[in-house]
Amino acid sequence: MLHLMRLYNELRHIHKNITKLCKTHITESERLGHLICYWSDTVSQLQETVYLIRCVPVGTLFKRLASVARSILKEKNQQVFVQTDGHDIKINPIAFDEIGFLLVNWIRNSIEHGFESAEMRCQMGKPPEGTLRLHAYTQEKNIMIEVSDDGVGIDLQRIKAVAIELGLYDLQQITDVPAPEILNNLMLGRYTRQSFRTLGIAVEIQTQLHQGTTLKLRISGETKKIVANEDVRLPSL
């Protein structure tokens, strides 16, 4: 917070000098250029600081998701180990809200339909206990969140059939659309796709039948510009 106030005071000082130059009609373009560059740099620092202040540790989200998972597992009497890591990675609050609902539904569906019985897993050479992993990490300027399991995987041919049944595609269209894209459209819905696109959130689903499924979310570092300017109120200069 002290750093934020220092940046604000810097902006006020720069604004005062630029105003003085304009009022006295000084044509010192080089000096004015330096002031503008300094102002721009200070604004960038202020934006970064506001972003960091408003960010939320992904561990907060993972704790909620793990609780949902364990509650469902208890109801269904299933054996699935829930693993989480990357708790200290911070995500912006807008993305936090947007992806939270999606991940709760994904995990619920994964547990209810995505794992074989302990007996069947043993017959397939898998450990009797399934694994559901929530993993967060950074990749360049992006934040990555992955939810993976070692369950039954998704039958992509069945997904195409469901898409036709729901009227999302006809027989002619569906032959030209990759199965992962159809799966994304079924999972997200139009509103969520538009919202994610606006926020710079990309979704990728990787699945292999009888091996498991991974949901990948990539949150672009550019979303910090949205967060830093969202509902920020500073006193007038």
C-alpha positions as CSV (number, residue, x, y, z in Angstrom):
1,M,0.0,0.0,0.0
2,L,2.9,2.4,0.7
3,H,4.3,1.7,-2.7
4,L,0.8,2.5,-4.2
5,M,0.7,5.8,-2.4
6,R,4.2,6.6,-3.5
7,L,3.3,6.0,-7.1
8,Y,0.2,8.2,-6.7
9,N,2.3,11.0,-5.4
10,E,4.7,10.6,-8.3
11,L,1.7,10.9,-10.7
12,R,0.4,14.0,-9.0
13,H,3.9,15.6,-9.1
14,I,4.3,14.8,-12.8
15,H,0.8,16.2,-13.5
16,K,1.6,19.4,-11.7
17,N,4.8,19.9,-13.8
18,I,3.0,19.2,-17.1
19,T,0.2,21.6,-16.2
20,K,2.8,24.3,-15.4
21,L,4.5,23.8,-18.7
22,C,1.2,24.1,-20.6
23,K,0.1,27.2,-18.7
24,T,3.4,29.1,-19.3
25,H,3.4,28.1,-22.9
26,I,6.9,26.7,-22.6
27,T,8.0,25.0,-25.8
28,E,10.6,22.8,-24.2
29,S,9.5,19.7,-26.1
30,E,12.4,17.6,-24.9
31,R,11.6,18.3,-21.2
32,L,7.9,17.7,-21.9
33,G,8.8,14.4,-23.6
34,H,10.8,13.3,-20.6
35,L,7.9,14.1,-18.3
36,I,5.4,12.2,-20.4
37,C,7.7,9.1,-20.6
38,Y,8.2,9.3,-16.8
39,W,4.5,9.6,-16.3
40,S,3.8,6.6,-18.6
41,D,6.3,4.5,-16.7
42,T,4.8,5.5,-13.3
43,V,1.3,4.6,-14.6
44,S,2.5,1.2,-15.7
45,Q,4.0,0.6,-12.2
46,L,0.8,1.8,-10.6
47,Q,-1.2,-0.6,-12.8
48,E,1.0,-3.5,-11.9
49,T,0.7,-2.7,-8.1
50,V,-3.1,-2.4,-8.3
51,Y,-3.1,-5.8,-10.1
52,L,-1.0,-7.5,-7.5
53,I,-3.1,-6.1,-4.6
54,R,-6.3,-7.3,-6.1
55,C,-5.0,-10.8,-7.0
56,V,-6.2,-13.9,-5.2
57,P,-4.0,-17.0,-4.4
58,V,-5.2,-19.9,-6.5
59,G,-5.0,-22.0,-3.3
60,T,-8.2,-20.3,-2.2
61,L,-9.9,-21.7,-5.3
62,F,-8.3,-25.1,-4.9
63,K,-9.4,-25.4,-1.3
64,R,-13.0,-24.9,-2.4
65,L,-12.7,-27.3,-5.3
66,A,-11.1,-30.0,-3.2
67,S,-13.9,-29.6,-0.6
68,V,-16.5,-30.1,-3.4
69,A,-14.6,-33.1,-4.7
70,R,-14.4,-34.8,-1.3
71,S,-18.0,-34.2,-0.6
72,I,-19.1,-35.9,-3.8
73,L,-16.6,-38.7,-3.2
74,K,-18.1,-39.3,0.2
75,E,-21.7,-39.4,-1.2
76,K,-20.6,-41.9,-3.9
77,N,-18.3,-43.9,-1.7
78,Q,-15.5,-43.6,-4.3
79,Q,-11.8,-44.0,-3.9
80,V,-10.1,-41.0,-5.5
81,F,-7.1,-39.1,-4.2
82,V,-7.4,-35.3,-4.6
83,Q,-4.0,-33.7,-5.1
84,T,-3.4,-29.9,-5.3
85,D,-0.2,-27.9,-5.9
86,G,0.7,-24.4,-7.0
87,H,-1.3,-22.8,-4.2
88,D,0.8,-19.6,-4.1
89,I,0.2,-18.7,-7.7
90,K,-2.1,-15.6,-7.8
91,I,-4.9,-15.0,-10.3
92,N,-6.9,-11.9,-10.9
93,P,-10.4,-11.7,-9.2
94,I,-12.3,-11.5,-12.4
95,A,-10.7,-14.7,-13.8
96,F,-11.2,-16.2,-10.3
97,D,-15.0,-15.7,-10.5
98,E,-15.2,-16.8,-14.2
99,I,-13.3,-20.0,-13.9
100,G,-14.6,-21.0,-10.5
101,F,-18.1,-22.1,-11.7
102,L,-16.6,-23.9,-14.7
103,L,-14.2,-25.9,-12.5
104,V,-16.8,-26.9,-9.9
105,N,-19.0,-28.4,-12.7
106,W,-16.0,-30.0,-14.4
107,I,-14.8,-31.7,-11.1
108,R,-18.4,-32.8,-10.3
109,N,-18.8,-34.4,-13.7
110,S,-15.3,-35.9,-13.6
111,I,-16.0,-37.7,-10.3
112,E,-19.5,-38.8,-11.1
113,H,-18.7,-40.1,-14.6
114,G,-15.0,-40.0,-15.1
115,F,-13.6,-42.9,-13.0
116,E,-14.0,-46.6,-13.2
117,S,-14.8,-48.7,-10.2
118,A,-11.9,-50.0,-8.0
119,E,-12.5,-53.5,-9.4
120,M,-12.4,-52.4,-13.0
121,R,-9.3,-50.3,-12.4
122,C,-7.5,-53.3,-11.0
123,Q,-8.5,-55.4,-14.0
124,M,-7.1,-52.6,-16.3
125,G,-3.8,-52.6,-14.5
126,K,-4.5,-49.3,-12.8
127,P,-4.3,-48.6,-9.0
128,P,-7.7,-49.1,-7.3
129,E,-7.7,-45.5,-6.2
130,G,-8.1,-42.8,-8.9
131,T,-6.2,-39.5,-8.9
132,L,-7.7,-36.1,-9.5
133,R,-5.0,-33.4,-9.7
134,L,-5.4,-29.6,-9.5
135,H,-2.2,-27.9,-10.6
136,A,-1.3,-24.2,-11.1
137,Y,1.9,-22.8,-12.6
138,T,3.2,-19.9,-14.6
139,Q,4.3,-20.2,-18.3
140,E,6.0,-17.1,-19.6
141,K,3.5,-14.3,-18.7
142,N,0.6,-16.6,-18.5
143,I,-1.0,-18.5,-15.6
144,M,-1.8,-22.1,-16.3
145,I,-4.4,-24.1,-14.3
146,E,-4.8,-27.8,-15.0
147,V,-7.4,-30.3,-13.7
148,S,-6.4,-33.9,-14.7
149,D,-7.5,-37.4,-13.9
150,D,-6.5,-40.9,-14.6
151,G,-10.0,-42.1,-15.3
152,V,-12.0,-43.4,-18.3
153,G,-11.3,-40.5,-20.6
154,I,-13.8,-39.1,-23.1
155,D,-15.2,-40.9,-26.1
156,L,-14.9,-38.2,-28.8
157,Q,-17.1,-40.1,-31.2
158,R,-19.8,-40.2,-28.6
159,I,-19.3,-36.4,-28.1
160,K,-20.0,-35.9,-31.8
161,A,-23.2,-37.9,-31.6
162,V,-24.3,-35.8,-28.6
163,A,-23.6,-32.6,-30.4
164,I,-25.8,-33.7,-33.3
165,E,-28.6,-34.8,-30.9
166,L,-28.5,-31.3,-29.3
167,G,-28.7,-29.6,-32.7
168,L,-25.4,-27.9,-32.4
169,Y,-24.2,-29.4,-35.7
170,D,-25.7,-31.3,-38.6
171,L,-24.1,-34.4,-40.2
172,Q,-22.4,-32.4,-42.9
173,Q,-21.0,-29.7,-40.6
174,I,-19.6,-32.1,-38.0
175,T,-17.3,-33.9,-40.4
176,D,-15.3,-30.6,-40.8
177,V,-15.0,-29.8,-37.1
178,P,-12.3,-31.3,-34.9
179,A,-13.6,-33.3,-32.0
180,P,-11.8,-31.2,-29.3
181,E,-13.5,-28.1,-30.6
182,I,-16.9,-29.8,-30.4
183,L,-16.0,-30.8,-26.9
184,N,-15.1,-27.2,-26.0
185,N,-18.3,-25.9,-27.4
186,L,-20.4,-28.4,-25.5
187,M,-18.6,-27.7,-22.2
188,L,-18.4,-23.9,-22.3
189,G,-21.5,-22.6,-24.0
190,R,-21.7,-19.4,-26.0
191,Y,-21.8,-17.0,-23.0
192,T,-18.8,-18.5,-21.3
193,R,-16.8,-18.7,-24.6
194,Q,-17.4,-15.0,-25.2
195,S,-16.5,-14.0,-21.6
196,F,-13.4,-16.1,-21.6
197,R,-12.3,-14.6,-25.0
198,T,-12.7,-11.1,-23.6
199,L,-10.6,-11.9,-20.5
200,G,-7.9,-13.7,-22.4
201,I,-8.7,-17.2,-21.0
202,A,-8.0,-20.1,-23.3
203,V,-9.4,-23.6,-22.8
204,E,-7.9,-26.8,-24.0
205,I,-9.1,-30.4,-23.3
206,Q,-6.8,-33.3,-23.8
207,T,-8.3,-36.8,-23.4
208,Q,-7.4,-40.4,-24.1
209,L,-9.9,-43.2,-23.8
210,H,-9.2,-45.4,-20.7
211,Q,-6.3,-43.2,-19.8
212,G,-7.8,-39.9,-18.5
213,T,-8.6,-36.3,-19.2
214,T,-6.9,-33.0,-18.6
215,L,-8.6,-29.6,-18.7
216,K,-6.1,-26.8,-19.3
217,L,-6.9,-23.1,-18.7
218,R,-4.5,-20.4,-19.8
219,I,-5.0,-17.0,-18.3
220,S,-3.2,-14.4,-20.3
221,G,-1.0,-11.9,-18.5
222,E,-2.8,-9.2,-20.5
223,T,-5.8,-9.5,-18.2
224,K,-4.0,-7.5,-15.6
225,K,-4.8,-4.4,-17.7
226,I,-8.5,-5.2,-17.3
227,V,-8.2,-5.8,-13.5
228,A,-6.1,-2.8,-12.8
229,N,-8.6,-0.5,-14.4
230,E,-11.7,-2.3,-13.1
231,D,-13.5,-0.3,-10.3
232,V,-10.3,1.5,-9.3
233,R,-11.0,4.9,-7.7
234,L,-8.2,7.3,-6.9
235,P,-8.6,10.9,-5.8
236,S,-8.6,13.5,-8.5
237,L,-5.3,14.9,-9.5
